[in-house]
């Protein structure tokens, strides 16, 4: 919404960079909350929900201050709009996904060790904090890239991780 209101093309620079930077910023902010001593998972979950609501409120206020054309473009993108998809944006998305998956495959052993817990990850010779940060970075990059091309399609974000786990283990 910010990129569109600044006159940047919704499908090109403004949204792509904004989505990736926003995803990374929010992911690392939530990870910072999670790294605090004695924080239980429900605090992390609530922190993520609060940040999501704060971002939604910011976008709503921002959209009330800009031109109607920008509001319409931003609203379609926020709802999830595949009608503006272009070949070159899909190619960029494929490039980001390919690079991210290549990095993820390179880190598959530390990621697998993380499933067993921090103690076991250390026992295998991997740093759990480093592996967790890599996982957050890669997933944020993938989410930001996908959102920049198609917008926020809520149910996909809820279903996709579970579907991927069923398909790929």
PyMOL CGO cylinders between C-alpha atoms (Angstrom):
from pymol import cmd
from pymol.cgo import CYLINDER

trace = [
    CYLINDER, 0.00, 0.00, 0.00, 2.86, 2.35, 0.83, 0.3, 1, 1, 1, 1, 1, 1,
    CYLINDER, 2.86, 2.35, 0.83, 4.65, 1.59, -2.46, 0.3, 1, 1, 1, 1, 1, 1,
    CYLINDER, 4.65, 1.59, -2.46, 1.49, 2.10, -4.49, 0.3, 1, 1, 1, 1, 1, 1,
    CYLINDER, 1.49, 2.10, -4.49, 0.74, 5.43, -2.80, 0.3, 1, 1, 1, 1, 1, 1,
    CYLINDER, 0.74, 5.43, -2.80, 4.25, 6.64, -3.54, 0.3, 1, 1, 1, 1, 1, 1,
    CYLINDER, 4.25, 6.64, -3.54, 3.57, 6.10, -7.23, 0.3, 1, 1, 1, 1, 1, 1,
    CYLINDER, 3.57, 6.10, -7.23, 5.48, 2.84, -7.58, 0.3, 1, 1, 1, 1, 1, 1,
    CYLINDER, 5.48, 2.84, -7.58, 3.91, 0.23, -9.82, 0.3, 1, 1, 1, 1, 1, 1,
    CYLINDER, 3.91, 0.23, -9.82, 1.87, -2.22, -7.76, 0.3, 1, 1, 1, 1, 1, 1,
    CYLINDER, 1.87, -2.22, -7.76, 3.17, -5.26, -9.63, 0.3, 1, 1, 1, 1, 1, 1,
    CYLINDER, 3.17, -5.26, -9.63, 6.74, -4.19, -10.13, 0.3, 1, 1, 1, 1, 1, 1,
    CYLINDER, 6.74, -4.19, -10.13, 9.01, -2.46, -7.67, 0.3, 1, 1, 1, 1, 1, 1,
    CYLINDER, 9.01, -2.46, -7.67, 6.83, -1.07, -4.90, 0.3, 1, 1, 1, 1, 1, 1,
    CYLINDER, 6.83, -1.07, -4.90, 5.00, -4.18, -3.88, 0.3, 1, 1, 1, 1, 1, 1,
    CYLINDER, 5.00, -4.18, -3.88, 7.79, -6.68, -4.52, 0.3, 1, 1, 1, 1, 1, 1,
    CYLINDER, 7.79, -6.68, -4.52, 10.34, -4.88, -2.39, 0.3, 1, 1, 1, 1, 1, 1,
    CYLINDER, 10.34, -4.88, -2.39, 7.75, -3.85, 0.20, 0.3, 1, 1, 1, 1, 1, 1,
    CYLINDER, 7.75, -3.85, 0.20, 6.42, -7.39, 0.56, 0.3, 1, 1, 1, 1, 1, 1,
    CYLINDER, 6.42, -7.39, 0.56, 9.85, -8.95, 0.97, 0.3, 1, 1, 1, 1, 1, 1,
    CYLINDER, 9.85, -8.95, 0.97, 11.15, -6.26, 3.34, 0.3, 1, 1, 1, 1, 1, 1,
    CYLINDER, 11.15, -6.26, 3.34, 7.91, -6.35, 5.35, 0.3, 1, 1, 1, 1, 1, 1,
    CYLINDER, 7.91, -6.35, 5.35, 7.96, -10.14, 5.61, 0.3, 1, 1, 1, 1, 1, 1,
    CYLINDER, 7.96, -10.14, 5.61, 11.59, -10.12, 6.76, 0.3, 1, 1, 1, 1, 1, 1,
    CYLINDER, 11.59, -10.12, 6.76, 11.04, -7.29, 9.25, 0.3, 1, 1, 1, 1, 1, 1,
    CYLINDER, 11.04, -7.29, 9.25, 8.00, -8.91, 10.84, 0.3, 1, 1, 1, 1, 1, 1,
    CYLINDER, 8.00, -8.91, 10.84, 9.59, -12.36, 10.91, 0.3, 1, 1, 1, 1, 1, 1,
    CYLINDER, 9.59, -12.36, 10.91, 12.71, -11.09, 12.64, 0.3, 1, 1, 1, 1, 1, 1,
    CYLINDER, 12.71, -11.09, 12.64, 10.65, -9.00, 15.05, 0.3, 1, 1, 1, 1, 1, 1,
    CYLINDER, 10.65, -9.00, 15.05, 8.65, -12.07, 16.04, 0.3, 1, 1, 1, 1, 1, 1,
    CYLINDER, 8.65, -12.07, 16.04, 11.86, -14.09, 16.24, 0.3, 1, 1, 1, 1, 1, 1,
    CYLINDER, 11.86, -14.09, 16.24, 13.31, -11.43, 18.54, 0.3, 1, 1, 1, 1, 1, 1,
    CYLINDER, 13.31, -11.43, 18.54, 10.29, -11.81, 20.83, 0.3, 1, 1, 1, 1, 1, 1,
    CYLINDER, 10.29, -11.81, 20.83, 10.77, -15.58, 20.69, 0.3, 1, 1, 1, 1, 1, 1,
    CYLINDER, 10.77, -15.58, 20.69, 14.44, -15.29, 21.64, 0.3, 1, 1, 1, 1, 1, 1,
    CYLINDER, 14.44, -15.29, 21.64, 13.63, -13.54, 24.93, 0.3, 1, 1, 1, 1, 1, 1,
    CYLINDER, 13.63, -13.54, 24.93, 14.26, -15.71, 27.97, 0.3, 1, 1, 1, 1, 1, 1,
    CYLINDER, 14.26, -15.71, 27.97, 11.36, -17.78, 29.26, 0.3, 1, 1, 1, 1, 1, 1,
    CYLINDER, 11.36, -17.78, 29.26, 8.89, -16.81, 26.54, 0.3, 1, 1, 1, 1, 1, 1,
    CYLINDER, 8.89, -16.81, 26.54, 6.31, -19.50, 25.99, 0.3, 1, 1, 1, 1, 1, 1,
    CYLINDER, 6.31, -19.50, 25.99, 4.85, -20.27, 22.56, 0.3, 1, 1, 1, 1, 1, 1,
    CYLINDER, 4.85, -20.27, 22.56, 1.50, -18.59, 23.27, 0.3, 1, 1, 1, 1, 1, 1,
    CYLINDER, 1.50, -18.59, 23.27, 3.28, -15.25, 23.80, 0.3, 1, 1, 1, 1, 1, 1,
    CYLINDER, 3.28, -15.25, 23.80, 4.97, -15.67, 20.43, 0.3, 1, 1, 1, 1, 1, 1,
    CYLINDER, 4.97, -15.67, 20.43, 1.65, -16.50, 18.78, 0.3, 1, 1, 1, 1, 1, 1,
    CYLINDER, 1.65, -16.50, 18.78, -0.09, -13.51, 20.36, 0.3, 1, 1, 1, 1, 1, 1,
    CYLINDER, -0.09, -13.51, 20.36, 2.82, -11.27, 19.38, 0.3, 1, 1, 1, 1, 1, 1,
    CYLINDER, 2.82, -11.27, 19.38, 2.44, -12.34, 15.76, 0.3, 1, 1, 1, 1, 1, 1,
    CYLINDER, 2.44, -12.34, 15.76, -1.30, -11.71, 15.86, 0.3, 1, 1, 1, 1, 1, 1,
    CYLINDER, -1.30, -11.71, 15.86, -0.78, -8.27, 17.42, 0.3, 1, 1, 1, 1, 1, 1,
    CYLINDER, -0.78, -8.27, 17.42, 1.80, -7.33, 14.78, 0.3, 1, 1, 1, 1, 1, 1,
    CYLINDER, 1.80, -7.33, 14.78, -0.56, -8.51, 12.03, 0.3, 1, 1, 1, 1, 1, 1,
    CYLINDER, -0.56, -8.51, 12.03, -3.39, -6.41, 13.41, 0.3, 1, 1, 1, 1, 1, 1,
    CYLINDER, -3.39, -6.41, 13.41, -1.10, -3.40, 13.80, 0.3, 1, 1, 1, 1, 1, 1,
    CYLINDER, -1.10, -3.40, 13.80, 0.03, -3.73, 10.18, 0.3, 1, 1, 1, 1, 1, 1,
    CYLINDER, 0.03, -3.73, 10.18, -3.57, -4.09, 9.02, 0.3, 1, 1, 1, 1, 1, 1,
    CYLINDER, -3.57, -4.09, 9.02, -4.54, -0.97, 10.97, 0.3, 1, 1, 1, 1, 1, 1,
    CYLINDER, -4.54, -0.97, 10.97, -1.62, 0.95, 9.50, 0.3, 1, 1, 1, 1, 1, 1,
    CYLINDER, -1.62, 0.95, 9.50, -2.65, -0.04, 5.96, 0.3, 1, 1, 1, 1, 1, 1,
    CYLINDER, -2.65, -0.04, 5.96, -6.28, 0.96, 6.65, 0.3, 1, 1, 1, 1, 1, 1,
    CYLINDER, -6.28, 0.96, 6.65, -5.25, 4.38, 7.95, 0.3, 1, 1, 1, 1, 1, 1,
    CYLINDER, -5.25, 4.38, 7.95, -2.77, 4.83, 5.10, 0.3, 1, 1, 1, 1, 1, 1,
    CYLINDER, -2.77, 4.83, 5.10, -5.41, 3.96, 2.52, 0.3, 1, 1, 1, 1, 1, 1,
    CYLINDER, -5.41, 3.96, 2.52, -7.79, 6.53, 4.03, 0.3, 1, 1, 1, 1, 1, 1,
    CYLINDER, -7.79, 6.53, 4.03, -5.20, 9.23, 3.34, 0.3, 1, 1, 1, 1, 1, 1,
    CYLINDER, -5.20, 9.23, 3.34, -4.36, 8.49, -0.29, 0.3, 1, 1, 1, 1, 1, 1,
    CYLINDER, -4.36, 8.49, -0.29, -6.12, 8.89, -3.64, 0.3, 1, 1, 1, 1, 1, 1,
    CYLINDER, -6.12, 8.89, -3.64, -9.05, 6.68, -4.62, 0.3, 1, 1, 1, 1, 1, 1,
    CYLINDER, -9.05, 6.68, -4.62, -7.13, 5.08, -7.52, 0.3, 1, 1, 1, 1, 1, 1,
    CYLINDER, -7.13, 5.08, -7.52, -4.37, 3.98, -5.14, 0.3, 1, 1, 1, 1, 1, 1,
    CYLINDER, -4.37, 3.98, -5.14, -6.97, 2.61, -2.72, 0.3, 1, 1, 1, 1, 1, 1,
    CYLINDER, -6.97, 2.61, -2.72, -8.57, 0.56, -5.50, 0.3, 1, 1, 1, 1, 1, 1,
    CYLINDER, -8.57, 0.56, -5.50, -5.24, -0.89, -6.64, 0.3, 1, 1, 1, 1, 1, 1,
    CYLINDER, -5.24, -0.89, -6.64, -4.15, -1.62, -3.10, 0.3, 1, 1, 1, 1, 1, 1,
    CYLINDER, -4.15, -1.62, -3.10, -7.49, -3.17, -2.17, 0.3, 1, 1, 1, 1, 1, 1,
    CYLINDER, -7.49, -3.17, -2.17, -7.41, -5.56, -5.11, 0.3, 1, 1, 1, 1, 1, 1,
    CYLINDER, -7.41, -5.56, -5.11, -3.89, -6.54, -4.26, 0.3, 1, 1, 1, 1, 1, 1,
    CYLINDER, -3.89, -6.54, -4.26, -4.76, -7.00, -0.56, 0.3, 1, 1, 1, 1, 1, 1,
    CYLINDER, -4.76, -7.00, -0.56, -7.66, -9.27, -1.50, 0.3, 1, 1, 1, 1, 1, 1,
    CYLINDER, -7.66, -9.27, -1.50, -5.44, -11.32, -3.78, 0.3, 1, 1, 1, 1, 1, 1,
    CYLINDER, -5.44, -11.32, -3.78, -5.44, -10.49, -7.46, 0.3, 1, 1, 1, 1, 1, 1,
    CYLINDER, -5.44, -10.49, -7.46, -4.02, -12.82, -10.07, 0.3, 1, 1, 1, 1, 1, 1,
    CYLINDER, -4.02, -12.82, -10.07, -5.41, -10.82, -13.00, 0.3, 1, 1, 1, 1, 1, 1,
    CYLINDER, -5.41, -10.82, -13.00, -2.33, -8.58, -13.18, 0.3, 1, 1, 1, 1, 1, 1,
    CYLINDER, -2.33, -8.58, -13.18, 0.19, -11.39, -13.16, 0.3, 1, 1, 1, 1, 1, 1,
    CYLINDER, 0.19, -11.39, -13.16, 2.77, -11.04, -15.89, 0.3, 1, 1, 1, 1, 1, 1,
    CYLINDER, 2.77, -11.04, -15.89, 5.25, -13.49, -17.35, 0.3, 1, 1, 1, 1, 1, 1,
    CYLINDER, 5.25, -13.49, -17.35, 8.31, -11.61, -16.12, 0.3, 1, 1, 1, 1, 1, 1,
    CYLINDER, 8.31, -11.61, -16.12, 6.95, -11.37, -12.55, 0.3, 1, 1, 1, 1, 1, 1,
    CYLINDER, 6.95, -11.37, -12.55, 6.34, -15.11, -12.63, 0.3, 1, 1, 1, 1, 1, 1,
    CYLINDER, 6.34, -15.11, -12.63, 9.89, -15.63, -13.89, 0.3, 1, 1, 1, 1, 1, 1,
    CYLINDER, 9.89, -15.63, -13.89, 11.25, -13.48, -11.05, 0.3, 1, 1, 1, 1, 1, 1,
    CYLINDER, 11.25, -13.48, -11.05, 9.19, -15.49, -8.58, 0.3, 1, 1, 1, 1, 1, 1,
    CYLINDER, 9.19, -15.49, -8.58, 10.48, -18.74, -10.06, 0.3, 1, 1, 1, 1, 1, 1,
    CYLINDER, 10.48, -18.74, -10.06, 14.04, -17.42, -9.69, 0.3, 1, 1, 1, 1, 1, 1,
    CYLINDER, 14.04, -17.42, -9.69, 13.52, -16.47, -6.04, 0.3, 1, 1, 1, 1, 1, 1,
    CYLINDER, 13.52, -16.47, -6.04, 11.85, -19.82, -5.29, 0.3, 1, 1, 1, 1, 1, 1,
    CYLINDER, 11.85, -19.82, -5.29, 14.63, -21.76, -7.05, 0.3, 1, 1, 1, 1, 1, 1,
    CYLINDER, 14.63, -21.76, -7.05, 17.39, -19.92, -5.19, 0.3, 1, 1, 1, 1, 1, 1,
    CYLINDER, 17.39, -19.92, -5.19, 15.60, -20.24, -1.85, 0.3, 1, 1, 1, 1, 1, 1,
    CYLINDER, 15.60, -20.24, -1.85, 14.99, -23.94, -2.35, 0.3, 1, 1, 1, 1, 1, 1,
    CYLINDER, 14.99, -23.94, -2.35, 18.62, -24.46, -3.30, 0.3, 1, 1, 1, 1, 1, 1,
    CYLINDER, 18.62, -24.46, -3.30, 19.70, -22.81, -0.04, 0.3, 1, 1, 1, 1, 1, 1,
    CYLINDER, 19.70, -22.81, -0.04, 17.10, -24.82, 1.90, 0.3, 1, 1, 1, 1, 1, 1,
    CYLINDER, 17.10, -24.82, 1.90, 18.34, -28.06, 0.40, 0.3, 1, 1, 1, 1, 1, 1,
    CYLINDER, 18.34, -28.06, 0.40, 21.87, -27.10, 1.38, 0.3, 1, 1, 1, 1, 1, 1,
    CYLINDER, 21.87, -27.10, 1.38, 20.68, -26.63, 4.97, 0.3, 1, 1, 1, 1, 1, 1,
    CYLINDER, 20.68, -26.63, 4.97, 18.44, -29.69, 5.09, 0.3, 1, 1, 1, 1, 1, 1,
    CYLINDER, 18.44, -29.69, 5.09, 20.47, -31.51, 7.74, 0.3, 1, 1, 1, 1, 1, 1,
    CYLINDER, 20.47, -31.51, 7.74, 20.42, -28.65, 10.30, 0.3, 1, 1, 1, 1, 1, 1,
    CYLINDER, 20.42, -28.65, 10.30, 16.71, -28.14, 9.54, 0.3, 1, 1, 1, 1, 1, 1,
    CYLINDER, 16.71, -28.14, 9.54, 16.03, -31.83, 10.13, 0.3, 1, 1, 1, 1, 1, 1,
    CYLINDER, 16.03, -31.83, 10.13, 18.01, -31.67, 13.37, 0.3, 1, 1, 1, 1, 1, 1,
    CYLINDER, 18.01, -31.67, 13.37, 15.89, -28.70, 14.51, 0.3, 1, 1, 1, 1, 1, 1,
    CYLINDER, 15.89, -28.70, 14.51, 12.84, -30.96, 14.44, 0.3, 1, 1, 1, 1, 1, 1,
    CYLINDER, 12.84, -30.96, 14.44, 14.45, -32.95, 17.27, 0.3, 1, 1, 1, 1, 1, 1,
    CYLINDER, 14.45, -32.95, 17.27, 15.03, -29.90, 19.47, 0.3, 1, 1, 1, 1, 1, 1,
    CYLINDER, 15.03, -29.90, 19.47, 17.91, -27.59, 20.32, 0.3, 1, 1, 1, 1, 1, 1,
    CYLINDER, 17.91, -27.59, 20.32, 19.80, -30.13, 22.43, 0.3, 1, 1, 1, 1, 1, 1,
    CYLINDER, 19.80, -30.13, 22.43, 19.86, -32.73, 19.63, 0.3, 1, 1, 1, 1, 1, 1,
    CYLINDER, 19.86, -32.73, 19.63, 20.71, -30.08, 17.05, 0.3, 1, 1, 1, 1, 1, 1,
    CYLINDER, 20.71, -30.08, 17.05, 23.78, -29.16, 19.08, 0.3, 1, 1, 1, 1, 1, 1,
    CYLINDER, 23.78, -29.16, 19.08, 24.60, -32.85, 19.52, 0.3, 1, 1, 1, 1, 1, 1,
    CYLINDER, 24.60, -32.85, 19.52, 24.69, -33.19, 15.73, 0.3, 1, 1, 1, 1, 1, 1,
    CYLINDER, 24.69, -33.19, 15.73, 27.13, -30.29, 15.57, 0.3, 1, 1, 1, 1, 1, 1,
    CYLINDER, 27.13, -30.29, 15.57, 24.77, -27.58, 14.31, 0.3, 1, 1, 1, 1, 1, 1,
    CYLINDER, 24.77, -27.58, 14.31, 23.92, -24.24, 15.87, 0.3, 1, 1, 1, 1, 1, 1,
    CYLINDER, 23.92, -24.24, 15.87, 20.14, -24.22, 16.41, 0.3, 1, 1, 1, 1, 1, 1,
    CYLINDER, 20.14, -24.22, 16.41, 19.90, -20.42, 16.50, 0.3, 1, 1, 1, 1, 1, 1,
    CYLINDER, 19.90, -20.42, 16.50, 21.71, -20.10, 13.18, 0.3, 1, 1, 1, 1, 1, 1,
    CYLINDER, 21.71, -20.10, 13.18, 19.57, -22.82, 11.58, 0.3, 1, 1, 1, 1, 1, 1,
    CYLINDER, 19.57, -22.82, 11.58, 16.38, -21.20, 12.91, 0.3, 1, 1, 1, 1, 1, 1,
    CYLINDER, 16.38, -21.20, 12.91, 17.44, -17.80, 11.56, 0.3, 1, 1, 1, 1, 1, 1,
    CYLINDER, 17.44, -17.80, 11.56, 18.17, -19.32, 8.14, 0.3, 1, 1, 1, 1, 1, 1,
    CYLINDER, 18.17, -19.32, 8.14, 14.76, -21.00, 8.14, 0.3, 1, 1, 1, 1, 1, 1,
    CYLINDER, 14.76, -21.00, 8.14, 13.04, -17.73, 9.04, 0.3, 1, 1, 1, 1, 1, 1,
    CYLINDER, 13.04, -17.73, 9.04, 15.00, -15.85, 6.38, 0.3, 1, 1, 1, 1, 1, 1,
    CYLINDER, 15.00, -15.85, 6.38, 14.21, -18.36, 3.64, 0.3, 1, 1, 1, 1, 1, 1,
    CYLINDER, 14.21, -18.36, 3.64, 10.53, -18.71, 4.52, 0.3, 1, 1, 1, 1, 1, 1,
    CYLINDER, 10.53, -18.71, 4.52, 10.11, -14.92, 4.79, 0.3, 1, 1, 1, 1, 1, 1,
    CYLINDER, 10.11, -14.92, 4.79, 11.76, -14.44, 1.43, 0.3, 1, 1, 1, 1, 1, 1,
    CYLINDER, 11.76, -14.44, 1.43, 9.48, -17.04, -0.15, 0.3, 1, 1, 1, 1, 1, 1,
    CYLINDER, 9.48, -17.04, -0.15, 6.34, -15.61, 1.44, 0.3, 1, 1, 1, 1, 1, 1,
    CYLINDER, 6.34, -15.61, 1.44, 7.27, -12.05, 0.51, 0.3, 1, 1, 1, 1, 1, 1,
    CYLINDER, 7.27, -12.05, 0.51, 7.99, -13.02, -3.09, 0.3, 1, 1, 1, 1, 1, 1,
    CYLINDER, 7.99, -13.02, -3.09, 4.73, -14.95, -3.44, 0.3, 1, 1, 1, 1, 1, 1,
    CYLINDER, 4.73, -14.95, -3.44, 2.68, -12.17, -1.85, 0.3, 1, 1, 1, 1, 1, 1,
    CYLINDER, 2.68, -12.17, -1.85, 4.29, -9.56, -4.10, 0.3, 1, 1, 1, 1, 1, 1,
    CYLINDER, 4.29, -9.56, -4.10, 3.05, -11.42, -7.18, 0.3, 1, 1, 1, 1, 1, 1,
    CYLINDER, 3.05, -11.42, -7.18, -0.43, -12.45, -6.11, 0.3, 1, 1, 1, 1, 1, 1,
    CYLINDER, -0.43, -12.45, -6.11, -1.36, -10.35, -3.13, 0.3, 1, 1, 1, 1, 1, 1,
    CYLINDER, -1.36, -10.35, -3.13, -2.54, -11.61, 0.19, 0.3, 1, 1, 1, 1, 1, 1,
    CYLINDER, -2.54, -11.61, 0.19, -4.69, -14.65, -0.43, 0.3, 1, 1, 1, 1, 1, 1,
    CYLINDER, -4.69, -14.65, -0.43, -5.40, -15.62, 3.18, 0.3, 1, 1, 1, 1, 1, 1,
    CYLINDER, -5.40, -15.62, 3.18, -6.57, -19.18, 2.86, 0.3, 1, 1, 1, 1, 1, 1,
    CYLINDER, -6.57, -19.18, 2.86, -3.52, -20.11, 0.78, 0.3, 1, 1, 1, 1, 1, 1,
    CYLINDER, -3.52, -20.11, 0.78, -1.26, -18.94, 3.60, 0.3, 1, 1, 1, 1, 1, 1,
    CYLINDER, -1.26, -18.94, 3.60, -3.17, -21.11, 6.04, 0.3, 1, 1, 1, 1, 1, 1,
    CYLINDER, -3.17, -21.11, 6.04, -3.37, -24.22, 3.89, 0.3, 1, 1, 1, 1, 1, 1,
    CYLINDER, -3.37, -24.22, 3.89, -0.05, -24.18, 1.97, 0.3, 1, 1, 1, 1, 1, 1,
    CYLINDER, -0.05, -24.18, 1.97, 2.28, -25.13, 4.86, 0.3, 1, 1, 1, 1, 1, 1,
    CYLINDER, 2.28, -25.13, 4.86, 0.08, -28.04, 5.88, 0.3, 1, 1, 1, 1, 1, 1,
    CYLINDER, 0.08, -28.04, 5.88, -0.27, -29.19, 2.28, 0.3, 1, 1, 1, 1, 1, 1,
    CYLINDER, -0.27, -29.19, 2.28, 3.50, -28.98, 1.78, 0.3, 1, 1, 1, 1, 1, 1,
    CYLINDER, 3.50, -28.98, 1.78, 4.11, -31.02, 4.91, 0.3, 1, 1, 1, 1, 1, 1,
    CYLINDER, 4.11, -31.02, 4.91, 1.69, -33.73, 3.70, 0.3, 1, 1, 1, 1, 1, 1,
    CYLINDER, 1.69, -33.73, 3.70, 3.21, -33.80, 0.22, 0.3, 1, 1, 1, 1, 1, 1,
    CYLINDER, 3.21, -33.80, 0.22, 6.89, -33.52, 1.11, 0.3, 1, 1, 1, 1, 1, 1,
    CYLINDER, 6.89, -33.52, 1.11, 7.12, -34.66, 4.72, 0.3, 1, 1, 1, 1, 1, 1,
]
cmd.load_cgo(trace, "trace")
